[in-house]
Amino acid sequence: MKWCFFTFLLLAQFELYMVSAMLPRNPVKDLVKPLGVSSILSPQDFLSFSYYHKTCPAAEEIIHQKMAAWFRKDYTLAASIIRLHFHDCAIRGCDASILLNHRNSERTAYASKTLRGFQVIDDIKAEIERKCPKTVSCADILTAAAREATLLLGGPFWEVPYGRKDGKTSIAKEADLVPQGRENITALIDFFQERGLNVLDLVVLSGSHTIGRSSCRSFLHRLANYKGTGRPDPTLDRNYLRNLTRSCKWSSDLVYLDTTTPKTFDMEYYNNLGKKMGLLSTDQELYSDPRTEPFVSAFTSQQPDLFFNQFAASMVNLGNILFYTAPNESEIRLNCNYVNPAPRKKANPPRRS
């Protein structure tokens, strides 16, 4: 009877989170003061599914075709685009600030050193500019490209609302706030909540680690001297530990985040956590913390629709993070790497004597 009652409570809690994740989020005031913004905006006031229907009806098709072409060249770029989208939205909201390429921009930060896929977004932007000049933001392109990347890997589809603007500010030290794989669960939960995302979003978006790779430097601390003990992390499976040790000759070497089905978007990531085969500390701790473990267990139930549906909902929530900026602090960039040049001032006509 006690187990049945616990199961009932767990399902009720999960349903509550599922409903809250699907509902529109209210603005969260004064949460991200270190980023220099005053509020998170309600996406319903700015985004629309039909935003480009009249001004650039070909936008989604261009993004789809370009992503498919790049995927055929290098399938690993799909996971890189999803990660690039997260790094963008996590700092200053989804404003393409991660794409700005100048000294001390987010793109130059230590946390951004392994980001990839910039050339994919440049290619998409160039084609859209040919068809619809000065119309589609880089932020919208990156958001839609992340959806296409998920589909190409076998993941779910979701409708992307559009209307984001491109920010003009990008600061390297802010990008280093993005989780790097060593944080504790409380820090992760706080990071997500400051951006209007909840615990379920954290667990579900972590599920994107069902594809992609990580550099060894992100988890080397787990292999030999975990927390100064001189021993490996005890939550690592011994065989998995040996395999990782053999794979990491250099800190820059790359290892699949999901060792079981690394090229397929599925639920094996969550099953691996139960086998002590989570690659990053932030992955494995999802299985051991009472705030996150119930959701991990729910996604190991061999019901792919449960994970797929919630992943789509959480990706919409991620893409809807919009921070307030003054009108003159955002624009539609002509080139995703640079802020638009200031318009030239017209010379005053010479006065007649």
GULO-740827 format. One record per residue (C-alpha): residue number from 1; residue in three letters; x, y, z. Coordinates in pm, whole numbers, plus 50000, padded with zeros to 5 digits. Layout:
N
    n  res   east  north     up
  NUM  ALA      X      Y      Z
...
END
This chain:
353
    n  res   east  north     up
    1  MET  50000  50000  50000
    2  LYS  50283  50243  50087
    3  TRP  50447  50184  49749
    4  CYS  50120  50239  49563
    5  PHE  50064  50563  49754
    6  PHE  50418  50680  49672
    7  THR  50365  50597  49304
    8  PHE  50041  50794  49304
    9  LEU  50213  51098  49457
   10  LEU  50499  51076  49208
   11  LEU  50264  51060  48910
   12  ALA  50060  51349  49049
   13  GLN  50375  51558  49094
   14  PHE  50493  51472  48745
   15  GLU  50157  51565  48593
   16  LEU  50169  51898  48778
   17  TYR  50512  51972  48633
   18  MET  50402  51859  48288
   19  VAL  50104  52097  48294
   20  SER  50309  52387  48428
   21  ALA  50572  52331  48160
   22  MET  50313  52349  47884
   23  LEU  50144  52664  48012
   24  PRO  50270  53014  47922
   25  ARG  50527  53141  48168
   26  ASN  50465  53464  48355
   27  PRO  50732  53732  48348
   28  VAL  50988  53687  48625
   29  LYS  51103  54025  48755
   30  ASP  51454  54128  48861
   31  LEU  51609  53781  48850
   32  VAL  51913  53824  48632
   33  LYS  52059  54148  48759
   34  PRO  52422  54041  48691
   35  LEU  52332  54043  48322
   36  GLY  52222  54404  48336
   37  VAL  51856  54347  48251
   38  SER  51547  54424  48453
   39  SER  51305  54146  48363
   40  ILE  51221  53836  48165
   41  LEU  50947  53918  47917
   42  SER  50631  53723  47848
   43  PRO  50683  53565  47503
   44  GLN  50312  53591  47422
   45  ASP  50354  53967  47383
   46  PHE  50631  53939  47124
   47  LEU  50637  53601  46949
   48  SER  50401  53455  46691
   49  PHE  50382  53137  46483
   50  SER  50282  53347  46181
   51  TYR  50542  53620  46228
   52  TYR  50712  53564  45889
   53  HIS  50417  53429  45693
   54  LYS  50391  53748  45486
   55  THR  50740  53898  45512
   56  CYS  50947  53581  45457
   57  PRO  50733  53272  45391
   58  ALA  51038  53076  45270
   59  ALA  51234  53116  45595
   60  GLU  51151  52781  45755
   61  GLU  51208  52588  45433
   62  ILE  51549  52752  45385
   63  ILE  51648  52663  45743
   64  HIS  51527  52306  45692
   65  GLN  51716  52255  45364
   66  LYS  52039  52412  45487
   67  MET  52038  52212  45809
   68  ALA  51979  51889  45616
   69  ALA  52268  51968  45381
   70  TRP  52510  52038  45668
   71  PHE  52391  51725  45850
   72  ARG  52478  51513  45548
   73  LYS  52830  51659  45557
   74  ASP  52879  51621  45933
   75  TYR  52605  51473  46154
   76  THR  52782  51594  46472
   77  LEU  52688  51952  46384
   78  ALA  52326  51881  46479
   79  ALA  52413  51833  46846
   80  SER  52641  52138  46826
   81  ILE  52354  52359  46705
   82  ILE  52131  52247  46994
   83  ARG  52410  52330  47238
   84  LEU  52475  52666  47068
   85  HIS  52107  52753  47109
   86  PHE  52122  52671  47481
   87  HIS  52433  52883  47535
   88  ASP  52263  53172  47357
   89  CYS  51935  53162  47549
   90  ALA  52106  53104  47885
   91  ILE  52279  53443  47867
   92  ARG  52072  53757  47795
   93  GLY  51792  53543  47658
   94  CYS  51756  53419  47299
   95  ASP  51909  53721  47125
   96  ALA  52194  53568  46921
   97  SER  52449  53737  47147
   98  ILE  52655  53415  47139
   99  LEU  52709  53469  46765
  100  LEU  52872  53812  46793
  101  ASN  53239  53778  46708
  102  HIS  53439  54058  46865
  103  ARG  53694  54098  47141
  104  ASN  53558  53988  47481
  105  SER  53226  53868  47337
  106  GLU  53046  53558  47471
  107  ARG  53188  53366  47177
  108  THR  53544  53427  47301
  109  ALA  53478  53310  47659
  110  TYR  53641  53000  47808
  111  ALA  53297  52837  47837
  112  SER  53246  52886  47461
  113  LYS  53575  52736  47341
  114  THR  53417  52408  47231
  115  LEU  53105  52559  47071
  116  ARG  53057  52475  46704
  117  GLY  52811  52542  46424
  118  PHE  52866  52913  46367
  119  GLN  52930  52854  45998
  120  VAL  52595  52674  45968
  121  ILE  52407  52977  46098
  122  ASP  52612  53206  45872
  123  ASP  52516  52994  45570
  124  ILE  52147  52999  45659
  125  LYS  52152  53373  45725
  126  ALA  52322  53450  45393
  127  GLU  52057  53258  45199
  128  ILE  51769  53417  45390
  129  GLU  51918  53763  45334
  130  ARG  51914  53693  44959
  131  LYS  51546  53600  44971
  132  CYS  51421  53833  45248
  133  PRO  51667  54116  45320
  134  LYS  51668  54275  45666
  135  THR  51374  54063  45784
  136  VAL  51468  53747  45979
  137  SER  51671  53776  46299
  138  CYS  51973  53559  46373
  139  ALA  51807  53469  46705
  140  ASP  51506  53324  46522
  141  ILE  51733  53137  46280
  142  LEU  51929  52975  46563
  143  THR  51609  52879  46748
  144  ALA  51456  52717  46439
  145  ALA  51787  52549  46349
  146  ALA  51790  52380  46692
  147  ARG  51445  52235  46618
  148  GLU  51564  52110  46278
  149  ALA  51876  51959  46436
  150  THR  51660  51766  46682
  151  LEU  51445  51630  46400
  152  LEU  51749  51523  46197
  153  LEU  51869  51319  46495
  154  GLY  51535  51141  46526
  155  GLY  51384  51366  46792
  156  PRO  51043  51538  46814
  157  PHE  50894  51825  46614
  158  TRP  50751  52141  46767
  159  GLU  50618  52468  46631
  160  VAL  50862  52756  46678
  161  PRO  50716  53099  46754
  162  TYR  50908  53385  46591
  163  GLY  50974  53752  46645
  164  ARG  51298  53761  46846
  165  LYS  51540  54046  46793
  166  ASP  51920  54034  46787
  167  GLY  52097  54191  47082
  168  LYS  52387  54433  47047
  169  THR  52564  54338  47371
  170  SER  52782  54030  47426
  171  ILE  53020  53999  47723
  172  ALA  53261  53709  47771
  173  LYS  53248  53696  48152
  174  GLU  52870  53645  48137
  175  ALA  52910  53338  47914
  176  ASP  53122  53174  48183
  177  LEU  52808  53157  48398
  178  VAL  52677  52873  48177
  179  PRO  52702  52533  48353
  180  GLN  53019  52345  48257
  181  GLY  52941  51997  48392
  182  ARG  53085  52024  48745
  183  GLU  52811  52217  48925
  184  ASN  52594  52066  49199
  185  ILE  52222  52017  49147
  186  THR  52123  52314  49364
  187  ALA  52336  52545  49150
  188  LEU  52178  52402  48834
  189  ILE  51825  52440  48966
  190  ASP  51897  52799  49066
  191  PHE  52049  52874  48725
  192  PHE  51741  52742  48546
  193  GLN  51491  52909  48778
  194  GLU  51661  53246  48732
  195  ARG  51573  53208  48365
  196  GLY  51212  53109  48421
  197  LEU  51270  52733  48380
  198  ASN  51179  52468  48637
  199  VAL  51322  52139  48764
  200  LEU  51145  51938  48496
  201  ASP  51295  52161  48226
  202  LEU  51639  52096  48379
  203  VAL  51597  51717  48365
  204  VAL  51444  51720  48018
  205  LEU  51690  51959  47854
  206  SER  51975  51758  48008
  207  GLY  51830  51473  47802
  208  SER  51975  51642  47493
  209  HIS  52294  51468  47609
  210  THR  52148  51159  47445
  211  ILE  52349  51287  47146
  212  GLY  52667  51489  47112
  213  ARG  53015  51475  47261
  214  SER  53208  51633  47547
  215  SER  53576  51713  47578
  216  CYS  53759  51512  47843
  217  ARG  53848  51827  48037
  218  SER  53483  51847  48148
  219  PHE  53503  51523  48347
  220  LEU  53873  51448  48408
  221  HIS  53820  51533  48775
  222  ARG  53600  51223  48804
  223  LEU  53862  50980  48675
  224  ALA  54142  50999  48932
  225  ASN  54118  51260  49207
  226  TYR  53751  51320  49271
  227  LYS  53700  51600  49523
  228  GLY  54060  51564  49643
  229  THR  54018  51202  49753
  230  GLY  54290  51067  49523
  231  ARG  54035  50818  49392
  232  PRO  53785  50809  49102
  233  ASP  53426  50921  49144
  234  PRO  53249  50627  49319
  235  THR  52933  50693  49118
  236  LEU  53113  50587  48796
  237  ASP  53068  50228  48679
  238  ARG  53409  50056  48689
  239  ASN  53405  49934  48329
  240  TYR  53286  50274  48211
  241  LEU  53565  50435  48414
  242  ARG  53826  50217  48244
  243  ASN  53688  50299  47899
  244  LEU  53691  50673  47974
  245  THR  54046  50657  48106
  246  ARG  54161  50487  47786
  247  SER  53974  50741  47571
  248  CYS  54116  51050  47742
  249  LYS  54481  51072  47645
  250  TRP  54446  51450  47621
  251  SER  54201  51688  47785
  252  SER  54086  51799  47439
  253  ASP  53985  51445  47333
  254  LEU  53613  51399  47269
  255  VAL  53385  51132  47420
  256  TYR  53019  51057  47344
  257  LEU  52779  51181  47611
  258  ASP  52561  50873  47557
  259  THR  52787  50569  47528
  260  THR  52500  50333  47437
  261  THR  52328  50498  47137
  262  PRO  52543  50808  47072
  263  LYS  52397  50893  46730
  264  THR  52028  50849  46810
  265  PHE  51792  51083  46991
  266  ASP  51629  50849  47245
  267  MET  51591  50778  47619
  268  GLU  51912  50580  47668
  269  TYR  52070  50882  47839
  270  TYR  51836  50830  48136
  271  ASN  51888  50454  48140
  272  ASN  52264  50514  48149
  273  LEU  52228  50723  48466
  274  GLY  52078  50423  48644
  275  LYS  52382  50218  48538
  276  LYS  52629  50479  48676
  277  MET  52721  50576  48321
  278  GLY  52643  50947  48322
  279  LEU  52942  51122  48168
  280  LEU  52932  51459  48345
  281  SER  52887  51515  48717
  282  THR  52579  51720  48636
  283  ASP  52436  51422  48448
  284  GLN  52492  51157  48715
  285  GLU  52372  51376  49001
  286  LEU  52029  51400  48836
  287  TYR  51985  51035  48933
  288  SER  52089  51076  49297
  289  ASP  51915  51400  49399
  290  PRO  51556  51358  49533
  291  ARG  51442  51670  49347
  292  THR  51536  51533  49004
  293  GLU  51549  51153  49040
  294  PRO  51170  51100  49013
  295  PHE  51170  51259  48666
  296  VAL  51475  51059  48556
  297  SER  51294  50742  48664
  298  ALA  50982  50846  48474
  299  PHE  51183  50878  48153
  300  THR  51331  50529  48189
  301  SER  50986  50371  48161
  302  GLN  51034  50290  47790
  303  GLN  50763  50538  47687
  304  PRO  50941  50755  47429
  305  ASP  50636  50977  47375
  306  LEU  50661  51098  47735
  307  PHE  51017  51223  47688
  308  PHE  50966  51346  47331
  309  ASN  50655  51548  47414
  310  GLN  50814  51707  47718
  311  PHE  51141  51776  47535
  312  ALA  50945  51970  47273
  313  ALA  50767  52168  47547
  314  SER  51090  52245  47732
  315  MET  51266  52354  47413
  316  VAL  50982  52598  47350
  317  ASN  51027  52726  47707
  318  LEU  51400  52766  47645
  319  GLY  51341  52951  47319
  320  ASN  51094  53181  47492
  321  ILE  51350  53332  47731
  322  LEU  51341  53698  47636
  323  PHE  51507  53964  47849
  324  TYR  51398  54324  47835
  325  THR  51622  54560  47639
  326  ALA  51564  54915  47522
  327  PRO  51451  54944  47158
  328  ASN  51788  55085  47048
  329  GLU  51968  54782  47200
  330  SER  51825  54527  46955
  331  GLU  51796  54492  46578
  332  ILE  51777  54253  46283
  333  ARG  52143  54185  46210
  334  LEU  52254  54175  45847
  335  ASN  52547  53952  45944
  336  CYS  52509  53734  46253
  337  ASN  52871  53793  46354
  338  TYR  52853  54170  46381
  339  VAL  52627  54450  46499
  340  ASN  52488  54649  46208
  341  PRO  52696  54953  46113
  342  ALA  52558  55284  46231
  343  PRO  52374  55471  45956
  344  ARG  52574  55749  45798
  345  LYS  52466  56097  45888
  346  LYS  52364  56310  45593
  347  ALA  52592  56603  45538
  348  ASN  52425  56940  45581
  349  PRO  52394  57127  45249
  350  PRO  52623  57430  45222
  351  ARG  52462  57754  45320
  352  ARG  52405  58013  45056
  353  SER  52574  58341  45118
END
